[in-house]
C-alpha cells in the first residue's frame, strides 16, 4: 500500500511555512494522541503517520528531498519513517506545548543549582545642587548575600552535596508516555542534580543570607530626574554560589526654591522695582555654583523679559558643555505708597505719552479703531 502524501496528512499546502506546519501538527496531534484515545488502534496509527510527516517536513533538507523525489528519497534506510532517533528529545518543543512541560522544552539543560540573584531597585532623591556638582552617596541596602560559612554551597562546612539518587545527578528523569519516552525535571532535586543531607546552619541550605550592605555610589554631575545608575553584581546574591544580580539606582530631583530646570537650562524669576525697570540698573543674582553675578537690566525693561546668561546652566552629562541660565524679570507694583509718592505717580500718569508707554497707547488705539469700525 502506497504512503499518503505528507502535506495531505498534515492538511497543509506545499508552500506552507515552518510555523504553519507546526500549528497543523499540534492541532492534529492533540486530536489523535494515544493517551486521549486509549485502545484506539486507528488513532495510534494516525498519530504515527502525523509524526512521520512532521519529522520530514520540519527538516529543511529532508523537505527539499521529499519535494523532489517524494517517498523514494527515504527508501533503503534513507531516513524518514517511524520514530527514528530519540523522539522525546527531537520533538520536545511540540510536547512542551501539548502537555504542559512534560516534554522538557527545547534548549533546557540540567541545572547545577546555581541560580543568578534577582536585580534590585533603589530610589534615591537628590537636590539640584547634587545634580549640578555631582556627589558620592553612601547607601545602606538590605539584601541577600552569599553565605560566608558555606561559601554559597548551602552545605555544612566540611561537607558536600551528594548526587541525587532519583536522577543520578543528571537533574532530569525519563518517563514513558504510551509508546514514547520524555524527560522532565527531577522532582526530588528540582533539576540541580544534587541534594544536601547536612545543610549549613547559617543559611539553612539556601547558600545566602540577608544582611545590610553599605555601598558607595558615584553620582556624576549633570544627572537628570529619572536617571538610572546600574551597579553590576551588587544586587541580590545568587542561590548556591550563583552570580549576584545587579542593583539599579533610580534618581529623582527635589524641587528647588529658586531655580527651575529644563534639560540643561535653568530658569530663575527675579522681581525688580518699577523704577529699576524704567530707568535701568543692576541686579545681583545667585548662580548654582554659589557665586553672585551682576546682571545689567536695560532701561525700559518690561515684565516677563528674559535675560540669558550663556553657559551658566547645568552641566551636560558626560560632556564638558553647560546649559544656559535665563533670568526672567518680574516688575513689582509698589504698595503702601506715601501721599507724596501717590502725587508723583499721578503727575507722571498725567504727563505720560505714547513715547513713555508705547505698548499701552498702541493697544488702546487699536481698541478704538475696532469699536469705531464695528465688530465683525
Secondary structure, 3 states (H helix, E strand, C coil): CCCCCHHHHHCCCCCCCHHHHHHHHHHHHHHHCHHHCCCCHHHHHHHHHHHHHHHHHCCHHHHHHHHHHHHHHHCCCCCCCCCCCCHHHHCHHHHHHHCCCCCCCCCCCCCCCCECCCCEEEEEEECHHHHHHCEEEEEEEEEEEECCCCCCCCECCCCCCEECCCCCCCCEEEEEECCEEEEEECCCCCCCCEECCCECCCCCCCCEEEEEEEEEEEECCCCCCCCEEEECCCCCCCECCCCCCCEEEEEEECCCCCEEEECCEEEEEEEEEHHHHHHCEEEEEECCCCCEEEEEECCCCCCCCEEEECCCCCECCCCCCECCEEEEEEEECCCCCCHHHHHHHHHHHHHCCCCCCHHHHHHHHHHHHHHHHCCC
